[in-house]
Every structure is written in C-alpha cells, then in structure tokens.
Amino acid sequence: MSRSSTLPRPRESVFTGGLDPYRGDVNVVCPPNLRECVLAMEDCCEEAHEAQQLLRNGTFDLPRMRKVLESQRVFLLIDEGTVHKYKADLADEIEPQINELIDRAEKGLNALTRREGLIQSKVEVAQAMQSRVATAPTSNKREERRLQMLSKQRRRLEDEVKALESEIL
C-alpha cells in the first residue's frame, strides 16, 4: 500500500499560469501531528477504496441474481387419490363437449355425403344429356352454345365432386 503523501511531487508545469504561488516554504518541515493526521486520512481513504472494491466485486452480479431468484417454482406433493379425483372431475367436465363435437362432425359428414350424391346424379344427368346431344346433329348455333354451357357445367360439377371426395377422405 502506497501513501500519496510519501510519493515524489509531480514536475512543475512548463506553461505559464496566472498568479505564481508563494514557494518560499518548500523545505519547511511539517509538524508531526499534521503529518500523522494526513497519513491517517490516507489510510482511511485506502480502506474506503478497498471496501468499495470489495462491495463492487460482491454485487456486480446482482441484476442477474435478482432475475434468477424472482422465478421461483413451487412443487407440491400430493397423493394418487387426489390426482385420480381431479382427473375424473376434468373428464366429467370435458366429456359432454367432446360428445357434442363428435355429433356435429357426424352430421357434417352425412350432409357432405348427401351433397356428393346430388352432385354425382347431376353429373350423370349432364353426361347422359351430352351423349344424347352429341349423337344428334347440331343444326344451329343455339344448340351448339347450349352444348358448350352444359359441358362447362359438367366440368364444374366434376371438380366439385373431386373436392368433396377429398374432403370426405
């Protein structure tokens, strides 16, 4: 541990300053009580500095530790009977909702099946009509346009059938 009062004095400045301080007492000896007071003050400052360093080293990790200590998990031990009771209560609470969802899904599936049957019959009727129209000679533009519309309708219905089949599967 070094004392700042026993260190050599810094060199004089090369720059000229305002007022030149009085330096006539450079070699004057300090009274022993004043020197002891200065040394005691320097010891106190060094002790305070060391305490500050020690405190800083001990608390630099405080924000991280606070975050770690904030997140606590509490574990509670219970017996199996309690677990089974709560599991049964949960099943009783959820089971009616699950059954309702199953019923809705079955009704939706039945509706899609009926819709698929209707579309399938429309496709068969359109195919029969197209085959009948294809065998008959087309005499005018009106019948040709009707034939084109029916073929477009048939394609659209076939696409719907494919989409419904993919939904069902």
C-alpha positions in Angstrom: 0.0 0.0 0.0 1.5 3.3 -1.1 0.7 6.6 0.5 0.2 9.5 -1.8 1.9 12.0 0.6 5.2 10.0 0.5 5.2 9.8 -3.3 7.5 12.3 -5.1 5.9 15.5 -6.1 4.9 15.9 -9.8 7.2 18.1 -12.0 6.5 21.8 -12.4 4.4 22.9 -15.3 6.1 24.3 -18.4 3.2 26.6 -19.1 3.0 29.9 -17.5 0.0 30.4 -15.3 -1.8 33.3 -13.8 -0.5 34.0 -10.4 2.7 32.3 -9.3 2.0 30.7 -5.9 4.3 31.5 -3.0 7.0 28.8 -2.8 9.2 30.1 0.0 8.1 27.3 2.3 9.1 24.4 0.1 11.7 23.0 2.5 9.7 23.7 5.7 9.1 20.6 7.8 5.5 19.7 8.6 4.6 19.4 12.3 4.5 15.7 13.3 0.8 15.9 14.4 -0.2 17.2 11.0 1.8 14.5 9.2 0.2 11.8 11.3 -3.2 13.3 10.6 -2.5 13.2 6.8 -1.3 9.6 7.0 -4.3 8.6 9.0 -6.6 10.2 6.4 -4.8 8.4 3.6 -5.2 5.1 5.4 -8.9 5.8 5.8 -9.2 6.7 2.1 -7.4 3.4 1.1 -9.6 1.4 3.5 -12.7 3.0 2.0 -11.5 2.3 -1.5 -10.8 -1.3 -0.7 -14.2 -1.7 0.9 -15.8 -0.1 -2.2 -13.9 -2.6 -4.4 -14.9 -5.5 -2.2 -18.6 -4.3 -2.3 -18.5 -3.8 -6.1 -17.0 -7.3 -6.6 -19.7 -8.8 -4.4 -22.6 -7.1 -6.0 -21.8 -6.7 -9.7 -23.9 -9.8 -10.5 -26.9 -8.5 -8.6 -29.3 -7.8 -11.5 -28.8 -11.4 -12.9 -29.2 -12.9 -9.4 -32.3 -10.9 -8.8 -33.8 -12.3 -12.1 -32.8 -15.8 -11.1 -34.3 -15.5 -7.7 -37.6 -14.0 -9.0 -38.6 -17.0 -11.0 -39.5 -19.5 -8.3 -41.2 -22.8 -8.9 -43.2 -24.3 -6.1 -43.6 -28.1 -6.1 -46.4 -29.6 -4.2 -46.5 -33.3 -3.4 -50.0 -34.9 -3.4 -51.2 -38.5 -3.3 -52.5 -40.5 -6.2 -56.1 -40.5 -4.9 -56.2 -36.7 -5.3 -54.7 -36.9 -8.8 -57.4 -39.5 -9.8 -60.2 -37.4 -8.3 -59.1 -34.3 -10.3 -58.6 -36.4 -13.4 -62.2 -37.8 -13.1 -63.6 -34.3 -12.5 -61.9 -33.0 -15.6 -63.1 -35.9 -17.7 -66.7 -35.3 -16.4 -66.4 -31.7 -17.3 -64.9 -32.2 -20.8 -66.8 -35.3 -22.0 -70.1 -33.7 -22.9 -68.3 -31.1 -25.0 -66.3 -33.8 -26.8 -69.5 -35.8 -27.5 -71.2 -32.7 -28.9 -68.3 -32.1 -31.2 -68.4 -35.8 -32.4 -72.1 -35.4 -33.1 -71.5 -32.2 -35.1 -68.8 -33.9 -37.1 -71.0 -36.9 -38.0 -73.9 -34.6 -39.1 -71.5 -32.6 -41.2 -70.2 -35.8 -42.8 -73.7 -37.0 -43.5 -74.6 -33.7 -45.2 -71.4 -33.8 -47.3 -72.3 -37.4 -48.3 -75.8 -36.3 -49.4 -74.4 -33.4 -51.3 -71.9 -35.6 -53.0 -74.7 -37.9 -54.1 -76.7 -35.0 -55.5 -73.8 -33.7 -57.4 -73.0 -37.2 -58.7 -76.5 -37.5 -60.0 -76.3 -34.1 -61.7 -73.1 -35.2 -63.4 -74.7 -38.4 -64.6 -77.7 -36.4 -66.0 -75.3 -34.0 -67.7 -73.3 -36.8 -69.2 -76.5 -38.5 -70.5 -77.7 -35.3 -72.0 -74.3 -34.6 -73.5 -74.2 -38.1 -75.1 -77.8 -37.6 -76.4 -76.8 -34.1 -77.8 -73.5 -35.5 -79.2 -75.4 -38.2 -81.2 -77.9 -35.7 -82.6 -76.8 -33.5 -85.4 -76.3 -29.9 -84.3 -78.3 -27.8 -86.7 -78.0 -24.4 -85.3 -75.8 -22.1 -83.2 -78.3 -22.1 -80.3 -77.9 -25.8 -79.7 -74.1 -25.6 -80.0 -74.0 -22.8 -77.4 -76.2 -24.9 -75.1 -73.9 -27.9 -75.6 -70.9 -25.7 -74.6 -72.7 -24.5 -71.5 -73.6 -28.0 -70.5 -70.1 -29.2 -71.0 -68.7 -26.4 -68.8 -71.3 -27.2 -66.2 -70.3 -30.8 -66.3 -66.6 -29.9 -65.8 -67.5 -27.7 -62.9 -69.6 -30.4 -61.3 -66.8 -32.9 -61.7 -64.4 -30.5 -60.0 -66.9 -30.2 -57.1 -67.2 -33.9 -56.8 -63.4 -34.3 -56.6 -63.3 -31.6 -54.0 -66.0 -33.2 -51.9 -64.3 -36.6 -52.2 -61.1 -35.1 -51.0 -62.9 -33.5 -48.0 -64.5 -36.8 -47.1 -61.3 -38.7 -47.3 
